Amino acid sequence: MFRPDTVLKLGALARKAWQQFGPIGTTPEFVARKLAAEPIEDLRIDFEDGYGLRSDDEEDRHAVEAARNVNVAEVLPPFLGIRIRSFASTETRARAERTLKLFLDELKSIPENFAVTLPKIDSPDEVADLARMLPDGVAIEAMIETTNILPRMRDLIPAAEGKLRAAHFGPYDFNSVCGILSIDQDLHHPICDTARHQMLLAFAGTGVTLADGPTKTLPLGTDADVVRGAWDKHMRNIRRSIQHGFHQGWDLHPAQLSARYAAIYDVFAASIEQTTARYRNFLQQKEQATALGTAFDDAATALGYEVYFERAVNCGFLSVEEAAAVKSVTQAATYSTQSSS
């Protein structure tokens, strides 16, 4: 399905949904600006579950066509990649390697921030084998979807030989592996929280970013209540993912992007004043442990503030200048909801 104009069409679909059923959340001006300027941040051309079972001839053709369309794309998102089939079985591995080789051989040049997403990893050896296949400039994203890989996640970093950019959680495969009935499977089933927390511990401080899975309830159709209900569920899932340390996640349809951006910006809008006041109070005390009202802060919580402002800039809620102003204890930091990033 990937064509030279795919990114433009997906962005148009995202804006159409917002115009038809929005606004939502407390920061609609941020969402509208994001959808106008950069609705699609990241995209995977999918040759795995979303692609389904195809004949070898058909997948060969699609792999070549997809690369050719990347070569002549009108617009590419800041991050791009493909998801291949699993290396965990002999059959799917052979097909994955063939698709990957055809795709990479057809590319005229490697797009910036390009990644290969490897699903259903059972062993770090699979990541090591993929790393040896990839040219310079191509990153690896490891999908955590099986119980076998949980105790060995830290080993994925050396196995990738410096190419591991992210670890993505696959909640529904993980639910199934754990024997959860389909009717009970959910992004935030307690067993998924267990896996997410292990991912946090494994990759903390390594520079490997984490991404959560998708909301499977899609905001489709013409019924405003149905669309808004799906948006509300997606926003709740995203807020909860952020609380668990997962600041990125998957969307399955461009109509979901309104809810993603609304949820992210709302999180920062609801906490920016309190966070700024506490962080500036800590800095004014020359980084000694201090309290603002009943809230206690020391060096550990101050580090959390640094992460907070870094993420606020990365998502576009604050400009670099606004975030830098927080550290200036000689003047008050003010924020405009109309600021650009």
C-alpha positions as CSV (number, residue, x, y, z in Angstrom):
1,M,0.0,0.0,0.0
2,F,3.0,2.4,0.3
3,R,3.0,4.9,-2.6
4,P,5.0,8.1,-3.3
5,D,2.1,10.1,-1.9
6,T,1.2,7.9,1.1
7,V,2.6,10.2,3.8
8,L,0.6,13.2,2.3
9,K,-2.6,11.1,2.1
10,L,-2.2,9.8,5.7
11,G,-1.7,13.4,6.9
12,A,-4.8,14.5,5.1
13,L,-6.9,11.7,6.7
14,A,-5.6,12.7,10.1
15,R,-6.6,16.3,9.6
16,K,-10.0,15.3,8.1
17,A,-10.8,13.3,11.2
18,W,-9.8,16.3,13.5
19,Q,-11.9,18.8,11.4
20,Q,-14.9,16.5,11.4
21,F,-14.9,15.3,15.0
22,G,-12.6,17.5,17.0
23,P,-11.6,19.3,19.0
24,I,-10.8,17.1,22.0
25,G,-8.6,17.6,25.1
26,T,-7.4,20.9,26.7
27,T,-4.8,21.8,24.1
28,P,-6.6,21.9,20.7
29,E,-4.4,24.6,19.3
30,F,-1.3,22.4,19.8
31,V,-3.0,19.4,18.1
32,A,-4.2,21.5,15.2
33,R,-0.7,22.9,14.6
34,K,0.9,19.5,14.8
35,L,-1.6,18.0,12.3
36,A,-1.0,20.9,10.0
37,A,2.8,20.8,10.1
38,E,3.9,17.2,10.8
39,P,1.0,14.7,11.3
40,I,3.1,11.7,10.4
41,E,6.3,11.4,12.5
42,D,7.1,7.8,11.9
43,L,6.0,5.1,9.6
44,R,6.6,1.3,9.1
45,I,6.1,-0.4,5.8
46,D,4.7,-3.6,7.1
47,F,5.7,-7.0,5.8
48,E,4.6,-8.9,8.9
49,D,1.2,-9.4,10.6
50,G,-0.4,-6.5,8.9
51,Y,0.8,-7.7,5.5
52,G,-0.5,-11.3,5.9
53,L,0.5,-14.4,4.0
54,R,1.4,-13.9,0.4
55,S,3.1,-15.9,-2.3
56,D,6.8,-15.5,-2.7
57,D,6.4,-13.9,-6.1
58,E,3.9,-11.3,-4.7
59,E,6.1,-10.4,-1.7
60,D,9.1,-10.1,-3.9
61,R,7.3,-7.7,-6.1
62,H,5.9,-5.7,-3.2
63,A,9.4,-5.4,-1.6
64,V,10.9,-4.0,-4.8
65,E,7.9,-1.7,-5.4
66,A,8.0,-0.4,-1.9
67,A,11.6,0.6,-2.1
68,R,11.1,2.2,-5.5
69,N,8.2,4.3,-4.0
70,V,10.5,5.4,-1.2
71,N,13.0,6.5,-3.8
72,V,10.5,8.8,-5.4
73,A,8.3,9.7,-2.5
74,E,6.9,13.2,-2.5
75,V,7.4,13.4,1.3
76,L,9.0,11.1,3.8
77,P,8.4,11.3,7.6
78,P,11.3,12.1,9.9
79,F,11.5,8.4,10.8
80,L,10.9,5.6,8.4
81,G,11.4,1.9,8.3
82,I,10.1,-1.6,7.4
83,R,8.9,-4.4,9.6
84,I,9.9,-7.8,8.4
85,R,8.9,-11.3,9.4
86,S,10.3,-13.0,12.5
87,F,13.7,-14.7,12.6
88,A,12.4,-17.1,15.2
89,S,11.4,-19.9,12.7
90,T,13.3,-21.2,9.7
91,E,10.4,-20.5,7.3
92,T,9.7,-17.0,8.3
93,R,13.3,-16.1,8.6
94,A,14.1,-17.1,5.1
95,R,11.3,-15.0,3.8
96,A,12.3,-12.0,6.0
97,E,15.9,-12.1,4.8
98,R,14.8,-12.2,1.2
99,T,12.3,-9.3,1.6
100,L,14.9,-7.2,3.4
101,K,17.6,-7.8,0.8
102,L,15.3,-7.0,-2.1
103,F,14.1,-3.8,-0.4
104,L,17.6,-2.6,0.6
105,D,19.1,-3.4,-2.8
106,E,16.4,-1.4,-4.6
107,L,16.9,1.7,-2.4
108,K,18.9,4.4,-4.1
109,S,20.0,5.7,-0.7
110,I,19.2,5.0,2.9
111,P,16.6,7.5,4.2
112,E,17.5,9.4,7.3
113,N,16.5,7.7,10.6
114,F,15.7,4.4,8.8
115,A,15.1,1.3,10.9
116,V,14.2,-2.4,10.5
117,T,11.7,-3.6,13.0
118,L,12.2,-7.3,14.0
119,P,9.2,-9.0,15.6
120,K,8.6,-11.9,17.9
121,I,12.3,-12.1,19.1
122,D,13.1,-15.3,21.0
123,S,16.9,-14.9,21.3
124,P,19.5,-12.1,21.1
125,D,21.1,-14.2,18.4
126,E,18.3,-13.1,16.0
127,V,19.2,-9.5,16.6
128,A,22.9,-10.2,16.1
129,D,22.2,-11.9,12.8
130,L,20.1,-9.0,11.6
131,A,22.8,-6.5,12.6
132,R,25.3,-8.3,10.4
133,M,22.9,-8.0,7.4
134,L,22.3,-4.2,7.7
135,P,24.4,-1.5,6.1
136,D,25.6,1.5,8.1
137,G,22.9,4.0,8.8
138,V,20.2,1.5,9.4
139,A,18.9,1.0,13.0
140,I,17.2,-1.9,14.6
141,E,14.0,-1.9,16.6
142,A,13.3,-5.0,18.7
143,M,9.8,-6.1,19.3
144,I,9.3,-7.6,22.7
145,E,6.4,-10.1,22.3
146,T,7.5,-13.4,23.8
147,T,8.2,-14.5,27.3
148,N,11.5,-16.1,26.2
149,I,13.2,-12.8,25.5
150,L,12.2,-11.1,28.8
151,P,15.1,-12.3,30.9
152,R,17.6,-11.6,28.0
153,M,16.5,-8.1,26.9
154,R,19.7,-6.4,28.1
155,D,21.7,-8.8,25.9
156,L,20.0,-7.3,22.8
157,I,22.2,-4.2,23.1
158,P,25.6,-5.8,22.5
159,A,24.0,-8.2,20.0
160,A,22.9,-5.3,17.9
161,E,26.4,-3.9,17.7
162,G,25.4,-0.4,18.3
163,K,22.4,-0.4,16.0
164,L,19.6,-1.0,18.6
165,R,17.5,2.2,18.6
166,A,14.3,1.1,20.3
167,A,12.4,-1.7,21.9
168,H,8.7,-1.9,21.1
169,F,6.2,-3.8,23.2
170,G,3.8,-6.1,21.3
171,P,1.0,-6.5,23.8
172,Y,-1.4,-8.7,21.9
173,D,1.1,-11.3,20.9
174,F,2.3,-11.2,24.5
175,N,-1.2,-11.7,25.8
176,S,-1.7,-14.7,23.5
177,V,1.6,-16.3,24.5
178,C,0.6,-16.0,28.1
179,G,-2.7,-17.7,27.5
180,I,-5.0,-14.7,27.9
181,L,-8.3,-15.3,26.2
182,S,-8.9,-13.0,23.2
183,I,-11.9,-11.4,24.9
184,D,-9.7,-10.4,27.9
185,Q,-6.7,-9.2,25.9
186,D,-5.9,-5.5,26.4
187,L,-3.0,-3.1,26.0
188,H,-3.1,-2.6,29.8
189,H,-3.8,-6.1,31.0
190,P,-1.8,-6.7,34.2
191,I,0.5,-9.2,32.5
192,C,1.4,-6.4,30.0
193,D,2.3,-4.2,32.9
194,T,4.7,-6.9,34.1
195,A,6.4,-7.0,30.8
196,R,6.6,-3.2,30.4
197,H,8.2,-2.8,33.9
198,Q,10.8,-5.4,32.9
199,M,11.5,-3.5,29.7
200,L,12.0,-0.3,31.8
201,L,14.5,-2.0,34.0
202,A,16.4,-3.7,31.2
203,F,16.8,-0.6,29.1
204,A,17.0,2.2,31.7
205,G,20.0,4.5,31.1
206,T,21.0,2.7,27.9
207,G,19.7,5.2,25.4
208,V,17.3,2.7,23.9
209,T,13.9,4.3,23.6
210,L,10.7,2.4,24.4
211,A,7.4,2.3,22.5
212,D,4.1,0.9,23.7
213,G,1.6,-1.0,21.6
214,P,-1.6,0.2,19.9
215,T,-5.2,0.8,20.9
216,K,-7.2,-1.7,18.7
217,T,-10.5,0.3,18.9
218,L,-10.3,2.5,15.8
219,P,-12.1,5.9,15.5
220,L,-13.8,5.0,12.2
221,G,-17.2,5.8,10.6
222,T,-19.5,8.8,10.7
223,D,-21.0,8.5,14.1
224,A,-19.4,11.3,16.3
225,D,-20.1,9.4,19.5
226,V,-18.3,6.3,18.2
227,V,-15.3,8.3,17.0
228,R,-15.0,10.3,20.2
229,G,-15.4,7.2,22.3
230,A,-12.5,5.5,20.4
231,W,-10.4,8.7,20.8
232,D,-11.2,8.8,24.5
233,K,-10.1,5.2,25.0
234,H,-6.9,5.9,23.0
235,M,-6.1,9.0,25.1
236,R,-6.6,7.0,28.3
237,N,-4.2,4.3,27.1
238,I,-1.6,6.8,26.1
239,R,-1.8,8.7,29.4
240,R,-1.4,5.4,31.2
241,S,1.6,4.4,29.0
242,I,3.3,7.7,29.8
243,Q,2.7,7.0,33.5
244,H,4.5,3.7,33.0
245,G,7.5,5.4,31.3
246,F,6.5,4.7,27.7
247,H,6.3,8.1,25.9
248,Q,5.9,6.7,22.4
249,G,3.5,4.2,21.0
250,W,1.9,2.7,17.9
251,D,-1.1,4.0,16.0
252,L,-2.9,1.8,13.6
253,H,-4.8,4.5,11.6
254,P,-4.2,8.2,10.9
255,A,-7.5,9.0,12.6
256,Q,-5.9,8.0,15.9
257,L,-3.3,10.7,15.7
258,S,-5.6,13.4,17.0
259,A,-6.0,11.4,20.2
260,R,-2.3,10.7,20.5
261,Y,-1.2,14.4,20.2
262,A,-4.1,15.6,22.4
263,A,-3.1,13.1,25.2
264,I,0.6,14.0,25.1
265,Y,0.1,17.8,25.1
266,D,-2.6,17.6,27.8
267,V,-0.2,15.8,30.1
268,F,2.3,18.6,29.8
269,A,-0.3,21.4,29.9
270,A,-1.7,19.9,33.2
271,S,1.7,19.8,34.9
272,I,3.9,22.5,33.4
273,E,3.2,25.2,36.1
274,Q,3.7,23.0,39.1
275,T,6.8,21.3,37.6
276,T,8.3,24.7,36.6
277,A,7.7,26.1,40.1
278,R,9.2,23.1,41.9
279,Y,12.2,22.8,39.6
280,R,13.0,26.5,39.8
281,N,12.6,26.5,43.6
282,F,15.2,23.6,43.7
283,L,17.6,25.5,41.5
284,Q,17.2,28.7,43.6
285,Q,18.3,26.7,46.6
286,K,21.5,25.9,44.7
287,E,20.3,22.3,44.2
288,Q,20.0,21.5,47.8
289,A,17.1,19.3,49.0
290,T,14.1,21.6,49.3
291,A,10.3,21.7,49.7
292,L,7.6,23.7,48.0
293,G,4.6,23.5,50.1
294,T,4.3,19.8,51.0
295,A,6.3,18.6,48.0
296,F,9.9,17.5,48.7
297,D,12.6,17.7,46.0
298,D,16.2,16.5,45.9
299,A,18.7,15.7,43.2
300,A,16.8,12.5,42.2
301,T,13.5,14.3,41.5
302,A,15.5,17.1,39.8
303,L,16.8,14.6,37.3
304,G,13.1,13.7,36.6
305,Y,12.5,17.4,35.8
306,E,15.3,17.4,33.3
307,V,13.7,14.5,31.5
308,Y,10.3,16.2,31.7
309,F,11.6,19.4,29.9
310,E,13.5,17.4,27.4
311,R,10.4,15.5,26.4
312,A,8.3,18.7,26.4
313,V,10.7,20.0,23.8
314,N,10.8,16.8,21.8
315,C,7.1,16.6,21.4
316,G,6.7,20.3,20.6
317,F,4.9,21.5,23.7
318,L,7.8,23.8,24.6
319,S,10.4,25.6,22.4
320,V,14.1,25.1,23.2
321,E,14.1,28.7,24.4
322,E,11.2,28.2,26.8
323,A,12.7,25.1,28.3
324,A,16.1,26.9,28.7
325,A,14.3,29.8,30.5
326,V,13.3,27.5,33.3
327,K,17.0,27.3,34.4
328,S,17.3,31.1,34.5
329,V,16.5,31.8,38.2
330,T,16.8,35.5,37.6
331,Q,13.6,35.8,35.6
332,A,10.2,34.1,35.6
333,A,9.6,31.5,32.9
334,T,6.3,32.0,31.0
335,Y,4.7,29.8,28.4
336,S,2.4,30.7,25.6
337,T,0.0,28.1,24.2
338,Q,0.7,29.6,20.8
339,S,4.5,29.0,21.0
340,S,6.1,27.1,18.1
341,S,8.6,24.2,18.3
